[in-house]
């Protein structure tokens, strides 16, 4: 095993633990927001220790600047602006901008193909 490289089974366990921590953070946010913030910190430590990415499902659910768990409607606002999704952290004011060109492109392509199919009939 080379330096810094972990076996696949260790990485799978780390990802499973990160999923559990984020699920617990979501459940505990209503009653104990400080506990859910701690779960996010623990999940980030796991990802750095095992050199893995936080699962895509949870990657947008915490603030990259202050490491707080984001719960839309409570401490985060989600807005669609121009061609991107803006997620504003209510704790520190950090804005995460996520483009959605790909989704719009796929939608346009599907519409074009349905029109083409209708014309061929």
C-alpha positions in Angstrom: 0.0 0.0 0.0 1.5 3.3 -1.1 1.7 6.3 1.1 -1.6 8.1 1.6 -3.6 5.4 -0.4 -6.3 3.6 1.4 -7.9 0.2 0.5 -11.2 0.4 -1.2 -13.1 -1.2 1.7 -11.9 1.7 4.0 -13.1 4.3 1.5 -16.5 2.6 1.3 -16.9 2.6 5.0 -15.9 6.3 5.2 -18.5 7.2 2.6 -21.1 5.2 4.5 -20.2 7.0 7.7 -20.4 10.4 6.0 -23.9 9.5 4.7 -25.0 8.6 8.2 -23.5 11.8 9.7 -25.3 14.0 7.2 -28.6 12.1 7.7 -28.3 12.6 11.4 -27.5 16.3 10.9 -30.7 16.7 8.9 -32.7 14.9 11.6 -31.2 16.9 14.5 -31.3 20.3 12.9 -34.7 21.3 14.2 -33.9 20.6 17.8 -30.1 20.9 18.0 -28.5 22.9 15.2 -25.2 23.0 16.9 -25.1 19.2 17.0 -25.8 19.1 13.2 -23.0 21.5 12.6 -20.7 19.2 14.6 -21.7 16.3 12.4 -20.7 18.3 9.3 -17.3 18.9 10.8 -16.9 15.2 11.6 -17.9 14.3 8.0 -15.4 16.7 6.6 -12.6 15.3 8.8 -13.5 11.8 7.4 -13.3 13.0 3.9 -9.9 14.6 4.4 -8.5 11.6 6.3 -9.5 9.0 3.7 -9.0 11.4 0.8 -12.5 11.0 -0.6 -15.2 13.4 -1.8 -18.3 14.1 0.2 -21.2 12.4 -1.6 -22.9 14.5 -4.2 -26.2 14.2 -2.4 -24.7 16.1 0.6 -22.1 18.3 -1.1 -24.5 21.3 -1.3 -25.9 20.9 2.1 -23.2 22.6 4.1 -21.5 26.0 3.8 -18.0 25.8 2.4 -16.8 28.8 4.4 -18.2 28.3 8.0 -19.0 24.5 7.8 -22.5 24.9 9.0 -25.3 22.5 7.9 -27.6 24.3 5.5 -31.4 23.8 5.9 -33.3 25.7 3.3 -36.0 27.9 4.8 -34.2 28.1 8.2 -30.6 29.2 7.7 -30.2 29.1 3.9 -32.0 30.7 1.0 -32.1 29.2 -2.5 -32.6 31.5 -5.5 -32.5 31.1 -9.2 -30.6 34.0 -10.7 -29.7 34.3 -14.4 -28.4 30.8 -15.2 -27.4 29.6 -11.8 -28.7 28.5 -8.5 -27.6 30.7 -5.6 -27.5 29.2 -2.1 -27.0 31.9 0.5 -25.7 30.8 4.0 -27.7 32.6 6.7 -24.9 32.2 9.2 -21.9 33.9 7.4 -23.5 35.3 4.2 -21.5 33.2 1.8 -23.1 32.6 -1.6 -22.5 29.3 -3.4 -23.3 29.7 -7.2 -24.2 26.5 -9.1 -24.7 26.8 -12.9 -27.5 24.8 -14.5 -26.6 25.0 -18.1 -26.5 21.3 -18.6 -30.1 20.8 -17.4 -31.4 23.6 -19.7 -29.4 22.2 -22.6 -30.9 18.7 -22.1 -34.4 20.2 -21.8 -33.8 22.1 -25.1 -32.5 19.0 -26.8 -35.5 16.9 -25.7 -37.9 19.5 -27.0 -36.0 19.7 -30.3 -36.1 15.9 -30.7 -39.8 15.7 -29.9 -40.5 18.4 -32.6 -38.3 16.5 -35.1 -40.2 13.3 -34.3 -43.6 14.9 -34.9 -42.4 16.4 -38.2 -41.2 13.0 -39.4 -44.6 11.4 -38.8 
